[in-house]
Amino acid sequence: MTSSPAPHRPSSDDPLSSSTSAAPSPTSNPTPYLEHGSRAFWHASLALLFAGYATFSLLYCVQPLLPEFSATFGVSPAQSALSVSVTTASLALAIFVAGFVSEGWSRHRLMTLSLTASSVLTVITAFLPSWHGLLFVRALEGLALGGVPAVAMAYLAEEVDPEGLGLAMGLYVGGTAIGGMAGRVISGILADFFSWRVAIGGIGALGLLSTLAFRALLPPSRRFVPRRGMGFHHHRRALAGHLTHRGLPFLFLIGFVLMGSFVTLYNYAGYRLLGAPFRLSQTQIGAIFSVYLTGVVASPWSGKMADAFGRGRVLIASLLLMIAGVLLTLSMSLAVIIGGIACLTFGFFAGHAVASSWVGRLATHAKGQAAALYLLAYYLGSSVIGSYGGHFWTSFGWAGVAGLICALLLAGLAGAGYLHRRERTGVA
């Protein structure tokens, strides 16, 4: 069994540790954490679950509709995938900025504003007549969503007792699993019975309802003190501290790998299953995507396993499970393909829950910025690999898509192995 990480001591890994202007460390803050099992802990966890649901349902509700966009607007699979990629690309940039802005703004207010604006933009998308107009509003939606993911991770890392952080982060990531599943399944069903416009509008309305629940439940920040007037010099030093840390950049790489692999598979699985020999309907494909619900189990479970057995071991196991899942999708049996998608999905959510909570533990200063860097890499993986995978689909078919994903996951596995070795020595 892997031993628990040693208490943090200033080292060369943390260039900001010697700065007299740095914010107080979490251990020096006298305000108590949200204790695991308390009413406030469960309110915060449930609120962030709603935030995760809204974020992923709004972000990926168009994914099962890519063939519909190809038919309606006359665009190729790679061009259709831009409806996902432009949103995740702008989200990646917005998260990076939000990580800096969040150091001086109310966490609660920023997340509420982001969820509201993105839900409204999703409803607007349902009424747009042109392909380029749809892409433009989807890009705006990504910018609007940027205030949620990085701030949510920072909020949990600051407010929740470290002993319960793995579970709390797992529940948040579980909410993203529910959102991703609901966005795909509900939009697929609505598109079959009505139209893709009704599907997108319905997801936007559900996003607004989730925002109301989030606002009512989330406890105010107690351990976060806004820091205003911080200039470029402070942000540059904080950024340099994260990028020169011996562990954090590998977590950023793993975020890129996890999301790039996951989105690429889901982007083009629909094209494969709609065609011969399967010829499934949108509703049937949406039902297959309900394997997303494995993430609801995988996320909190992996958090508990990481707290008990070590993050490195769980992260390596998650990546290996994803590779096995990709290989299973090469089968011509529909049942085996579904099993492969389920394995990759479970591994993705388990790996993301571990990696995202690990960022919060390794970053001793400017946690919002560290989370923003992780999510910048995470969503760049979605936009770059998710879109580029379309060329592999067009040129090499599903074997090409699977090969691209496996190569990416092997790179992530190397990074996870390095982090595991550091963890065993008590420095990660």
Salt bridges, closest charged atoms under 4 A:
ASP13 OD1 - ARG246 NE 3.28
ASP13 OD2 - ARG422 NH2 2.97
ASP14 OD2 - HIS8 NE2 3.30
ASP14 OD1 - HIS245 NE2 3.66
GLU141 OE2 - ARG138 NH1 3.47
GLU158 OE2 - ARG107 NH2 2.48
ASP307 OD1 - ARG311 NH2 3.47
GLU423 OE1 - HIS420 ND1 3.91
